[in-house]
Amino acid sequence: MKRTFLGEFEEIVLLTVAILGEEAYGVTVTQELEQKTGRSVGFSTVHTTLQRLEEKGFLASQMGGATAERGGRRKRFFTVTAAGRKALVEVKQVREELWGALPPQTLQLMGG
């Protein structure tokens, strides 16, 4: 079976959607990413990544109701699909394998 690889930013966006659950839409994903990673993240970058992950089948989306606070616009909420959960598990396994294979002296500080 062919594996679909995630880029680093795709991975953290997918993880963030999983963390947020039912509250995952563009703005909350952007805010959570900035809070958890300390990175300044553009909304348009997050939005494009959410769309790309949906095209790959890792996310599904549905439109929420219109709200007055958004000028009548609706929010697009995202959820992680079965394929997205599988991709996250695979990425976690690969990372754990790589970290487990790392010789302990590799991360020791020099001169001490």
C-alpha positions as CSV (number, residue, x, y, z in Angstrom):
1,M,0.0,0.0,0.0
2,K,1.3,3.4,-0.9
3,R,2.0,5.8,1.9
4,T,1.2,9.4,1.7
5,F,3.8,11.5,3.4
6,L,3.0,14.6,5.3
7,G,5.2,17.7,5.3
8,E,6.1,19.1,8.7
9,F,3.5,21.9,8.6
10,E,0.8,19.6,7.3
11,E,1.6,17.3,10.2
12,I,1.2,20.0,12.8
13,V,-2.0,21.4,11.2
14,L,-3.5,17.8,11.1
15,L,-2.5,17.3,14.8
16,T,-4.0,20.7,15.7
17,V,-7.3,19.8,14.0
18,A,-7.3,16.5,16.0
19,I,-6.6,18.4,19.2
20,L,-9.4,21.0,18.6
21,G,-12.0,18.4,17.7
22,E,-15.4,20.0,16.9
23,E,-13.9,23.5,17.3
24,A,-11.5,23.2,14.4
25,Y,-11.9,25.9,11.8
26,G,-9.4,28.2,10.1
27,V,-9.1,30.9,12.9
28,T,-9.0,28.4,15.8
29,V,-6.4,26.2,14.1
30,T,-4.2,29.3,13.4
31,Q,-4.5,30.5,17.0
32,E,-3.8,27.1,18.5
33,L,-0.8,26.6,16.2
34,E,0.7,30.0,17.2
35,Q,0.1,29.2,20.9
36,K,1.5,25.7,20.9
37,T,4.5,26.3,18.6
38,G,5.4,29.9,19.2
39,R,5.5,30.4,15.5
40,S,3.8,33.3,13.7
41,V,1.4,31.6,11.3
42,G,-0.5,33.3,8.5
43,F,-4.2,32.5,8.2
44,S,-3.9,32.1,4.5
45,T,-1.1,29.5,5.0
46,V,-3.3,27.5,7.4
47,H,-6.3,27.8,5.1
48,T,-4.3,26.5,2.1
49,T,-2.9,23.6,4.2
50,L,-6.4,22.7,5.5
51,Q,-7.7,22.6,1.9
52,R,-4.7,20.5,0.7
53,L,-5.2,18.0,3.6
54,E,-8.9,17.8,2.7
55,E,-7.9,17.1,-1.0
56,K,-5.6,14.3,0.2
57,G,-8.4,12.8,2.2
58,F,-6.9,13.4,5.6
59,L,-9.6,16.0,6.6
60,A,-13.3,16.4,6.0
61,S,-15.2,19.6,6.3
62,Q,-18.7,20.9,6.7
63,M,-20.2,24.4,6.9
64,G,-21.4,25.7,10.2
65,G,-24.3,28.1,10.6
66,A,-24.0,31.8,9.8
67,T,-23.4,34.1,12.7
68,A,-24.0,37.9,13.1
69,E,-20.5,38.3,14.6
70,R,-19.1,37.1,11.3
71,G,-21.3,39.3,9.2
72,G,-23.5,36.4,8.2
73,R,-20.6,34.3,7.0
74,R,-20.4,30.6,7.8
75,K,-17.5,28.8,9.3
76,R,-16.0,25.7,7.7
77,F,-15.3,23.2,10.4
78,F,-12.7,20.4,9.8
79,T,-12.5,16.9,11.2
80,V,-9.8,14.3,10.9
81,T,-10.8,11.3,8.7
82,A,-9.8,7.7,9.2
83,A,-7.0,8.2,6.6
84,G,-5.8,11.3,8.5
85,R,-5.7,9.3,11.8
86,K,-3.8,6.5,10.0
87,A,-1.3,9.1,8.6
88,L,-0.8,10.5,12.1
89,V,-0.1,7.1,13.6
90,E,2.4,6.3,10.8
91,V,4.2,9.6,11.3
92,K,4.4,9.0,15.1
93,Q,5.8,5.5,14.6
94,V,8.4,6.7,12.1
95,R,9.5,9.5,14.4
96,E,9.7,7.1,17.5
97,E,11.7,4.7,15.4
98,L,14.2,7.4,14.4
99,W,14.5,8.9,17.9
100,G,15.0,5.3,19.3
101,A,17.8,4.7,16.8
102,L,19.6,7.9,17.7
103,P,22.9,7.2,19.6
104,P,22.7,8.9,23.0
105,Q,26.0,10.8,22.6
106,T,24.5,12.6,19.6
107,L,22.5,15.0,21.8
108,Q,25.1,15.5,24.5
109,L,26.3,19.0,24.9
110,M,29.9,19.7,23.9
111,G,32.5,20.6,26.4
112,G,30.8,19.2,29.5
